[in-house]
Amino acid sequence: MKHRTLLFDVDDTLLDFGAAEKLALRLLFEEHGFPLTPEVEERYKKVNQELWKSFERGEIDRDEVVNTRFSILFKEHGKEVDGVLLEKSYRSYLEEGHDQVPGAFELITDLQRNFDLFIVTNGVSKTQDKRLRDSGLHPLFRDVFVSEDTGFQKPMKEFFDYVFARIPEVDLGQTLIIGDSLSSDIKGGNMAGIDTCWFNPRKKHNNTDIIPSYEIQKLEELYQILGVK
C-alpha cells in the first residue's frame, strides 16, 4: 500500500461541525435573550471564518478568535457584550455536538486495523477531546494533535513538524492528510511534503492555487485511494 500513516481533520471531515455549531448558537442566543435570525447566523459564520483564516495565517492567536467573535458580531448591531462570557457559554453547548459525517465511524473502524491513524485539528483542545470521545472515535486513533497544544496551527509547517516528531518512524512518502479545508489541511499537507486528500462533499469549486493529490465527495471513496476493499 502506498500510504501507511493517515492524518484526519475533525470538523466537517469526521464530525458534523455545522450541526454542532447551529445547535450551540441557538442555545446561546436563547440563553441571552437575543434573536437569532438567519441573517445574524450567516453574519456570525462569516465573522468566525474570517477570524480563523487570520489565525491560520498566523496573524492572531486562538484566544483572539474565540473571545472576540461574539463581541464583533454584536457591536455591528449596536450591542456591547462580554465576548469572553459568551464564548464560555457557547463552548459548553458546542462540546455537546458530536454528530458524525456519514460513514465516518465505519471508515475509521475499518482503517485502524491496517493503518496508523492520527487526528490533526485546529481548535480548542478540551472541546475537540470531548466531542471525539462522545462520538466513540477517540480510541480508534493512535494520537490526537490539536493546535492549542502544539503552539502552531495548520497550515503552518511547524504544526506538521511537531506532529511528525511524535509519530515513531514516520515516512512522509507514505503519509496522507484527509480534510475539508483547502487553506488549512491541503495547503498544510502540501507545505509539509505529504500527499493530500480534499474531502469536498458539496463539490465546491477550487478557485485557488492549492492543488490536492486527491479529491473525494464521500468518505468511502478513500478506500479506493488507499487500495483496500
Secondary structure, 3 states (H helix, E strand, C coil): CCCCEEEECCECCCECHHHHHHHHHHHHHHHHCCCCCHHHHHHHHHHHHHHHHHHHCCCCCHHHHHHHHHHHHHHCCCCCCCHHHHHHHHHHHHCCCCCECCCHHHHHHHHCCCCEEEEEECCCHHHHHHHHHHHCCHHHCCEEEEHHHHCCCCCCHHHHHHHHCCCCCCCHHHEEEEECCHHHHHHHHHHHCCEEEEECCCCCCCCCCCCCCEEECCHHHHHHHHCCC
